Amino acid sequence: MLIGNYQHNIDPKGRVIMPAKFREELGEIFYATKGKDNTITVLSKQAWDELGKKIAAMPSSKTVQITRFLFSSAAELIPDKQGRVLIPQALREYAGLDKDVVINGTGSKVEIWDGAAWDKYNSSLSGDDVYDMMDELEL
């Protein structure tokens, strides 16, 4: 399970260190695409392939916007020897990544946030709100 929160910087070439714990679970090759709340979502190859199969099994008339959003912006990420991955310019712009980033494990995927955007989002949530959501979902 992908859990935890890590703060890193993007270097001038657009590379960021993917935490070792995440690399172990994601594998040697993983995929990044646009995520919710102007984040970058990172999936293992297995999860990426499963998502692709689920979408392909549905009528294209229902999934055309999903496929355009997810697949046109997607990138294959392969960590270098230092554990860095190159985040393509289009994804960096989408997520507003400049220097400080936060890399979060969210169970089955990883999210990459602009540091200031994460701080703003995180401070807007209260524990009570989250527990109310959990009660509503009967978790």
C-alpha positions in Angstrom: 0.0 0.0 0.0 1.3 3.5 -1.0 1.2 5.6 2.2 3.1 8.6 3.5 3.9 12.1 2.7 7.3 13.4 1.3 8.5 16.8 0.5 11.0 17.3 -2.4 12.1 19.9 -4.9 11.9 19.7 -8.6 15.3 20.5 -10.2 15.7 22.9 -13.1 15.4 20.0 -15.6 12.0 19.0 -14.2 13.1 15.9 -12.2 12.0 15.0 -8.8 13.0 12.2 -6.5 10.3 9.5 -6.1 10.6 8.2 -2.6 12.2 4.8 -2.4 9.2 3.2 -0.6 7.0 4.3 -3.5 9.5 3.1 -6.2 9.5 -0.3 -4.5 5.7 -0.6 -4.9 5.3 1.1 -8.2 8.0 -1.0 -9.9 10.7 -0.1 -12.4 8.3 1.7 -14.8 5.2 3.6 -13.8 2.8 6.1 -15.3 1.9 9.7 -14.5 -1.1 11.6 -15.7 -3.4 14.6 -14.8 -5.1 14.1 -11.5 -7.9 15.6 -9.5 -7.4 19.0 -7.9 -4.6 19.9 -10.4 -2.3 17.2 -9.1 -0.3 14.5 -11.0 -1.5 11.0 -10.4 1.1 8.2 -10.5 0.1 4.6 -11.1 2.0 1.3 -11.3 2.2 -0.4 -14.7 -0.3 -3.0 -13.4 -2.7 -0.4 -12.2 -2.3 1.7 -15.4 -2.9 -1.4 -17.6 -6.0 -2.3 -15.5 -7.4 1.2 -15.8 -6.8 1.1 -19.6 -8.7 -2.3 -19.9 -11.6 -1.0 -17.8 -11.9 2.1 -20.0 -11.5 0.1 -23.2 -14.3 -2.2 -22.2 -16.8 0.7 -22.0 -18.5 2.4 -24.9 -16.2 5.0 -26.3 -19.1 7.5 -26.4 -19.1 7.4 -22.6 -15.3 7.5 -22.2 -14.0 9.9 -24.9 -13.5 12.8 -22.4 -11.9 10.4 -19.9 -9.5 9.0 -22.4 -8.5 12.4 -23.8 -7.9 13.8 -20.3 -5.9 10.8 -18.9 -4.1 9.3 -21.9 -3.2 12.4 -23.9 -1.3 13.8 -20.9 0.2 10.6 -19.7 3.9 9.8 -19.4 5.9 6.7 -18.7 8.3 7.4 -15.8 11.5 5.4 -15.3 13.6 6.4 -12.3 17.3 7.1 -12.8 20.0 5.7 -10.5 19.3 8.5 -8.0 15.6 7.7 -8.0 14.6 10.8 -10.0 11.9 10.9 -12.5 11.4 13.5 -15.2 7.9 15.1 -15.0 7.0 16.3 -18.5 6.5 20.1 -18.9 2.8 19.8 -19.7 2.2 17.9 -16.4 4.3 20.3 -14.4 2.3 23.2 -15.9 -1.0 21.5 -15.2 -0.1 20.9 -11.5 1.6 24.3 -11.1 4.8 22.6 -10.1 7.7 25.0 -9.8 10.0 24.1 -7.0 8.5 22.6 -3.8 6.4 19.5 -4.3 4.6 17.1 -2.0 4.4 13.4 -2.9 1.6 11.6 -1.2 0.7 7.9 -1.1 -3.0 7.5 -1.3 -3.4 3.7 -1.0 -3.3 2.5 -4.6 -1.8 5.5 -6.2 0.6 8.4 -5.6 -0.3 12.1 -6.0 2.3 14.8 -6.7 1.2 18.3 -5.5 2.6 21.8 -5.7 3.7 22.4 -2.1 1.7 25.5 -1.5 -1.4 23.9 -3.1 -1.1 20.9 -0.8 -0.7 23.1 2.3 -3.9 25.1 1.3 -5.9 21.9 0.6 -4.6 20.1 3.7 -5.4 23.0 6.0 -9.0 23.2 4.5 -9.8 19.7 5.8 -10.7 18.9 9.4 -10.6 15.5 11.0 -14.4 15.8 11.8 -15.1 16.4 8.1 -13.2 13.3 7.1 -14.8 11.1 9.8 -18.2 12.4 8.7 -17.4 11.3 5.2 -16.2 7.9 6.5 -19.5 7.5 8.5 -21.5 8.3 5.4 -19.6 5.6 3.4 -19.9 3.2 6.4 -16.2 2.8 6.8 
